[in-house]
Amino acid sequence: MKHTRLRPTNYLPHVFADVNAMADEPLSRFEQRLAQADSYLQILIQQIAAMESKPELVDVVAKANEFLDAVKHSIVLLQIAKVSSKL
């Protein structure tokens, strides 16, 4: 049986990757997740608006609006963190 040696780039590609590409990866993933959170926020706003027309859901809508405010505040803080990380 013939034994072949693997080159380091074949079994450890992350070790030899471009350092600049690795530094940008977490920030780009953060930006993607932030955009995804913003999309989910828009869906949440639409769903709460649909519930507001039903009088039997007044208490649920009130709690949903409190939750919505907390989510908005969190996304704003994440956007501030993104901007300050680029400085």
Secondary structure by P-SEA (a helix, b strand, c coil): cbbbbbccccccccccccaaaaaaaaaaaaaaaaaaaaaaaaaaaaaaaaacccccaaaaaaaaaaaaaaaaaaaaaaaaaaaaaac
